[in-house]
Amino acid sequence: MVEQRTHVPLGVGFYPDWWHQNYGLSFGRQYYLDPDYRVETQAQMARLLHQRFGEVGLGHPEPRPKPLITFGMVMLPALLGCEIVFEDGALPWAMPRNLGKEECRQLQPPDLAGAWPMKEVFAQIEHLKAKHGQVVGDINVTGVQNLALKLRGDELYIDYYEDPQFAHGLLGFCAQCVLDLWRAVYPLTGSGAVDVTPMADPQTYVVPNCTVEQISGDTYLEFGLPYDAWLAGRCQPFGIHHCGSVDPVVEHYAKVPGLTFMEAGFGSDFARARAILGPQVAFNARISPVLMKNGTPQEVAAAVREALAQGAPLANYSIDTVGLTFGTPDENVRAALVTAREHGRIS
């Protein structure tokens, strides 16, 4: 259930390089594989944010331990043989395998209980529950097309036109892997959104459609919608994270059964998306991280006001400034938060 709000919330998310270059915090391999290190890093982040932005509501001077599990978007690619690159100042990245068609046909669902790194994550969950009495967070399921691209590489886009039957076979396999991972983690944490977006109700299952912007609306209708709809029929409540402009596909997203949350990237016509999806769908609008880094506080404030003006009804609307990299001016962060507070009142 969406909490009763007096103002539209505005989320602030700093990219790992912001933390690493400003404070020397590392988001490398240890962050994802050592749960105690991660809990302490989370507490340190909360204290640092309070010192720097406490006057606009960020951080906490004495944060409680946050027993978080997370693995970025690389769990399923890792389980299916992709090389995973960890860096201090970046999110983990899965290198594409660029498999041939026959190699793709021979893929088998991963061993979630016994294979690295999921085996270690299950152990982390038990450790955190024993130490803190609970665990929060979940494991990003990567998304159907995203996962297929990690296995097949960019040849997948050619397959859509030259061998659609093969493409559907691979996408169906990936959708089943996504569902299996969600079913393995959700009962343990009760969460399906945190590792994708902090702006959704944590109980929502949010699928990350980070690469849908790279295909046309018609291509999504044929090769994306069937799998989002299939997942939505099995994972409720269901939400979608969409990078970039949602405009070419929003009419198709409206066909996903039981959609309860939508996250759209900057450049979207938020008002049009709200009208098409309907007022019952909670909506998060993203502000450009490029504007946040290179714009003036006045330009940032104007962008927040414009996003607010497109958001009605505001009771289930939010704004996000995710992906703030090193060099983003502090005054721009403050401008975004203050503007949301001053102009985002829910009547």
C-alpha positions as CSV (number, residue, x, y, z in Angstrom):
1,M,0.0,0.0,0.0
2,V,1.2,3.5,-0.8
3,E,1.7,5.5,2.3
4,Q,-0.2,8.7,2.8
5,R,2.0,11.6,1.7
6,T,1.9,15.3,2.1
7,H,4.5,16.0,-0.6
8,V,5.8,14.3,-3.7
9,P,9.0,12.4,-2.7
10,L,12.2,13.1,-4.6
11,G,14.8,10.4,-4.4
12,V,18.5,11.1,-4.6
13,G,20.9,8.4,-5.8
14,F,24.6,8.9,-6.1
15,Y,26.6,6.6,-8.5
16,P,29.5,4.7,-7.0
17,D,32.1,7.0,-8.5
18,W,30.6,9.9,-6.4
19,W,31.2,7.9,-3.3
20,H,34.6,6.6,-4.3
21,Q,36.1,9.9,-5.4
22,N,34.6,12.0,-2.7
23,Y,35.1,9.6,0.3
24,G,37.2,6.6,-0.9
25,L,34.3,4.2,-0.4
26,S,34.7,1.0,-2.5
27,F,31.9,-0.8,-4.3
28,G,34.1,-3.5,-5.6
29,R,33.9,-7.3,-5.1
30,Q,34.0,-7.0,-1.3
31,Y,30.9,-4.8,-1.2
32,Y,28.8,-7.5,-2.9
33,L,30.3,-10.6,-1.3
34,D,31.0,-9.5,2.3
35,P,27.7,-8.6,4.1
36,D,29.2,-7.1,7.2
37,Y,31.4,-4.8,5.1
38,R,28.3,-3.8,3.1
39,V,26.3,-3.0,6.3
40,E,29.0,-0.8,7.6
41,T,29.4,0.9,4.3
42,Q,25.7,1.6,4.2
43,A,25.9,3.2,7.7
44,Q,28.9,5.2,6.7
45,M,27.1,6.5,3.6
46,A,24.1,7.6,5.7
47,R,26.4,9.5,8.2
48,L,28.3,11.2,5.3
49,L,25.0,12.2,3.6
50,H,23.8,13.7,6.8
51,Q,27.0,15.7,7.3
52,R,26.8,17.1,3.8
53,F,23.0,17.4,3.1
54,G,21.3,17.0,6.5
55,E,19.7,20.3,6.3
56,V,17.7,19.1,3.2
57,G,16.8,15.8,4.8
58,L,19.4,13.4,3.5
59,G,21.2,10.8,5.6
60,H,21.1,10.1,9.3
61,P,23.5,11.0,12.1
62,E,23.1,7.7,13.9
63,P,21.8,5.2,11.3
64,R,20.6,1.8,12.3
65,P,22.2,-1.2,10.6
66,K,20.7,-1.9,7.2
67,P,21.1,-5.6,6.6
68,L,21.0,-5.3,2.8
69,I,21.4,-7.9,0.1
70,T,22.2,-6.7,-3.4
71,F,24.0,-7.8,-6.5
72,G,23.4,-5.2,-9.1
73,M,22.2,-6.6,-12.5
74,V,24.8,-9.3,-12.8
75,M,23.4,-12.3,-10.8
76,L,21.7,-14.2,-13.7
77,P,24.5,-13.3,-16.2
78,A,27.0,-14.7,-13.7
79,L,25.0,-17.9,-13.1
80,L,24.9,-18.3,-16.9
81,G,28.6,-18.0,-17.4
82,C,29.3,-14.3,-18.1
83,E,32.5,-12.8,-16.7
84,I,31.7,-10.2,-14.0
85,V,33.8,-7.1,-13.7
86,F,33.9,-5.4,-10.3
87,E,35.4,-1.9,-9.8
88,D,35.6,0.5,-6.8
89,G,33.8,3.3,-8.5
90,A,31.2,1.5,-10.7
91,L,28.4,-0.9,-10.6
92,P,29.3,-4.5,-11.4
93,W,29.2,-5.3,-15.1
94,A,28.6,-8.5,-17.0
95,M,30.6,-9.1,-20.1
96,P,28.4,-10.5,-23.0
97,R,29.2,-14.1,-23.9
98,N,28.2,-13.6,-27.6
99,L,27.0,-17.2,-27.9
100,G,26.2,-18.8,-31.2
101,K,22.6,-20.1,-31.8
102,E,23.4,-23.7,-31.0
103,E,25.1,-22.7,-27.8
104,C,22.1,-20.7,-26.8
105,R,19.8,-23.6,-27.5
106,Q,21.9,-25.8,-25.2
107,L,21.6,-23.4,-22.2
108,Q,20.2,-24.9,-19.1
109,P,18.5,-23.1,-16.2
110,P,21.1,-22.2,-13.5
111,D,21.5,-24.0,-10.2
112,L,20.3,-21.3,-7.9
113,A,21.0,-23.2,-4.7
114,G,24.5,-24.5,-5.5
115,A,26.2,-22.2,-8.0
116,W,28.3,-19.0,-7.5
117,P,27.3,-16.4,-6.7
118,M,23.8,-17.2,-5.7
119,K,25.0,-19.8,-3.2
120,E,27.0,-17.1,-1.4
121,V,23.9,-14.8,-1.4
122,F,21.8,-17.4,0.3
123,A,24.5,-17.7,2.9
124,Q,24.5,-13.9,3.3
125,I,20.8,-13.9,3.9
126,E,21.1,-16.5,6.7
127,H,24.0,-14.6,8.2
128,L,22.2,-11.2,8.2
129,K,19.0,-12.7,9.6
130,A,21.0,-14.4,12.4
131,K,22.9,-11.2,13.2
132,H,20.3,-8.5,12.7
133,G,17.0,-10.4,12.9
134,Q,16.0,-9.4,9.4
135,V,17.3,-8.9,5.9
136,V,16.2,-6.2,3.4
137,G,16.6,-5.8,-0.3
138,D,16.5,-8.4,-3.1
139,I,18.4,-9.5,-6.2
140,N,18.0,-7.6,-9.5
141,V,16.5,-10.1,-12.0
142,T,18.3,-8.3,-14.9
143,G,15.3,-8.2,-17.3
144,V,14.4,-10.5,-20.1
145,Q,15.9,-8.7,-23.1
146,N,18.8,-7.5,-21.0
147,L,19.7,-11.1,-20.1
148,A,19.3,-12.3,-23.7
149,L,21.7,-9.6,-24.8
150,K,24.3,-10.7,-22.3
151,L,24.1,-14.3,-23.6
152,R,23.7,-13.7,-27.4
153,G,25.2,-10.2,-27.7
154,D,24.0,-7.6,-30.2
155,E,23.2,-10.4,-32.7
156,L,19.9,-10.7,-30.9
157,Y,18.7,-7.5,-32.7
158,I,19.5,-9.2,-36.0
159,D,17.7,-12.4,-34.9
160,Y,14.5,-10.4,-34.3
161,Y,14.3,-9.9,-38.1
162,E,16.2,-12.9,-39.5
163,D,15.2,-15.7,-37.1
164,P,12.3,-14.6,-34.9
165,Q,11.6,-18.2,-33.8
166,F,15.1,-18.5,-32.4
167,A,14.8,-15.1,-30.7
168,H,11.5,-16.1,-29.0
169,G,13.1,-19.3,-27.8
170,L,16.0,-17.5,-26.2
171,L,13.7,-14.8,-24.7
172,G,11.4,-17.5,-23.3
173,F,14.4,-19.2,-21.6
174,C,15.5,-15.9,-20.1
175,A,12.0,-15.1,-18.9
176,Q,11.9,-18.5,-17.1
177,C,15.3,-17.8,-15.4
178,V,14.0,-14.4,-14.3
179,L,10.9,-16.0,-12.8
180,D,13.0,-18.7,-11.0
181,L,15.3,-16.1,-9.4
182,W,12.4,-14.0,-8.2
183,R,10.6,-17.1,-6.8
184,A,13.8,-18.1,-5.0
185,V,14.5,-14.7,-3.3
186,Y,11.1,-13.1,-2.7
187,P,9.9,-15.5,0.0
188,L,13.1,-14.8,2.0
189,T,12.9,-11.0,1.8
190,G,9.4,-10.0,0.8
191,S,11.0,-7.6,-1.6
192,G,11.2,-7.4,-5.4
193,A,12.0,-3.8,-6.2
194,V,14.9,-2.5,-4.0
195,D,17.8,-3.7,-6.2
196,V,16.1,-2.0,-9.2
197,T,14.7,1.2,-7.8
198,P,14.1,2.6,-4.3
199,M,11.0,4.5,-5.5
200,A,8.6,1.6,-5.8
201,D,6.8,-0.2,-3.0
202,P,9.4,-2.8,-2.0
203,Q,6.8,-5.6,-2.3
204,T,6.4,-4.8,-6.0
205,Y,8.2,-7.1,-8.4
206,V,10.0,-4.6,-10.7
207,V,11.5,-5.8,-14.0
208,P,14.3,-3.6,-15.3
209,N,13.8,-2.9,-19.0
210,C,17.1,-1.0,-19.5
211,T,17.5,-1.9,-23.1
212,V,13.9,-1.5,-24.4
213,E,14.8,2.0,-25.5
214,Q,17.1,0.5,-28.1
215,I,14.2,-1.1,-30.0
216,S,11.1,0.3,-31.7
217,G,7.6,0.2,-30.2
218,D,6.6,-2.5,-32.8
219,T,9.6,-4.6,-31.9
220,Y,8.8,-4.4,-28.2
221,L,5.2,-5.4,-29.0
222,E,6.4,-8.6,-30.7
223,F,9.5,-9.5,-28.6
224,G,9.1,-7.7,-25.3
225,L,5.4,-7.4,-24.3
226,P,4.7,-11.2,-24.4
227,Y,7.4,-11.8,-21.7
228,D,6.5,-8.9,-19.5
229,A,2.9,-10.0,-19.6
230,W,3.9,-13.6,-18.9
231,L,5.9,-12.4,-15.8
232,A,3.1,-10.1,-14.7
233,G,0.7,-13.0,-14.7
234,R,3.0,-14.8,-12.2
235,C,4.5,-12.0,-10.1
236,Q,2.1,-9.6,-8.5
237,P,2.2,-6.7,-7.8
238,F,4.2,-6.0,-11.0
239,G,6.1,-2.9,-12.1
240,I,8.4,-1.9,-14.9
241,H,11.6,0.2,-14.8
242,H,12.3,1.8,-18.2
243,C,15.5,3.7,-19.0
244,G,15.2,6.7,-21.3
245,S,12.0,8.0,-23.0
246,V,9.0,5.8,-22.4
247,D,7.1,7.5,-25.2
248,P,7.5,4.9,-28.0
249,V,6.3,1.9,-25.8
250,V,4.0,3.3,-23.2
251,E,0.9,2.3,-25.1
252,H,2.2,-1.3,-25.1
253,Y,3.1,-1.1,-21.4
254,A,-0.5,-0.3,-20.7
255,K,-1.4,-3.8,-22.0
256,V,0.7,-5.5,-19.2
257,P,-1.9,-7.1,-16.9
258,G,-1.9,-5.8,-13.4
259,L,0.7,-3.2,-13.8
260,T,1.0,-1.2,-10.6
261,F,4.3,0.8,-11.0
262,M,6.0,2.5,-13.8
263,E,9.4,4.2,-13.8
264,A,10.3,6.4,-16.8
265,G,13.5,8.0,-17.8
266,F,14.1,11.7,-18.5
267,G,12.9,12.9,-21.9
268,S,9.5,11.1,-21.4
269,D,6.2,12.9,-21.7
270,F,5.2,12.1,-18.2
271,A,1.7,13.6,-18.5
272,R,1.0,11.5,-21.6
273,A,2.3,8.4,-19.9
274,R,0.1,9.0,-16.8
275,A,-2.9,9.5,-19.0
276,I,-2.3,6.3,-21.0
277,L,-1.5,4.1,-18.0
278,G,-4.2,5.5,-15.7
279,P,-4.2,7.0,-12.3
280,Q,-4.0,3.7,-10.5
281,V,-0.4,3.1,-11.7
282,A,2.2,4.5,-9.3
283,F,4.7,6.5,-11.4
284,N,8.3,7.6,-10.9
285,A,9.7,10.3,-13.2
286,R,13.5,10.6,-13.6
287,I,15.4,13.9,-13.9
288,S,18.4,13.9,-16.2
289,P,21.7,13.2,-14.4
290,V,23.4,15.2,-17.1
291,L,21.3,18.2,-16.2
292,M,21.9,17.6,-12.5
293,K,25.7,17.6,-13.2
294,N,26.0,20.4,-15.8
295,G,22.9,22.6,-15.3
296,T,22.5,25.5,-13.0
297,P,20.4,25.3,-9.8
298,Q,17.8,27.4,-11.6
299,E,17.6,24.9,-14.5
300,V,17.4,22.0,-12.1
301,A,14.6,23.7,-10.2
302,A,12.7,24.3,-13.4
303,A,13.0,20.7,-14.5
304,V,11.6,19.5,-11.1
305,R,8.7,22.0,-11.4
306,E,8.0,20.7,-14.9
307,A,8.0,17.1,-13.8
308,L,5.7,18.0,-11.0
309,A,3.3,19.8,-13.4
310,Q,3.0,16.6,-15.4
311,G,2.5,14.3,-12.5
312,A,-1.2,14.5,-11.6
313,P,-2.5,12.7,-9.7
314,L,0.3,13.4,-7.3
315,A,-0.7,10.9,-4.5
316,N,1.1,8.1,-6.2
317,Y,3.8,10.1,-8.1
318,S,7.5,10.5,-7.3
319,I,10.6,12.0,-8.8
320,D,14.1,10.5,-8.9
321,T,17.6,12.0,-9.5
322,V,19.4,8.7,-9.8
323,G,22.9,8.3,-11.2
324,L,24.5,11.4,-9.8
325,T,28.2,11.1,-10.7
326,F,31.3,12.8,-9.3
327,G,31.3,16.5,-10.0
328,T,27.5,17.0,-9.5
329,P,27.3,20.3,-7.7
330,D,25.9,20.1,-4.1
331,E,23.7,23.1,-4.8
332,N,22.0,21.3,-7.6
333,V,21.0,18.5,-5.2
334,R,19.7,21.0,-2.7
335,A,17.8,22.8,-5.4
336,A,16.0,19.7,-6.5
337,L,15.0,18.7,-3.0
338,V,13.9,22.2,-1.9
339,T,11.9,22.6,-5.1
340,A,10.1,19.3,-4.7
341,R,9.3,20.2,-1.1
342,E,8.0,23.7,-2.0
343,H,6.1,22.8,-5.2
344,G,5.1,19.2,-4.7
345,R,2.4,19.5,-2.1
346,I,-0.3,16.9,-2.5
347,S,-3.7,18.5,-2.0
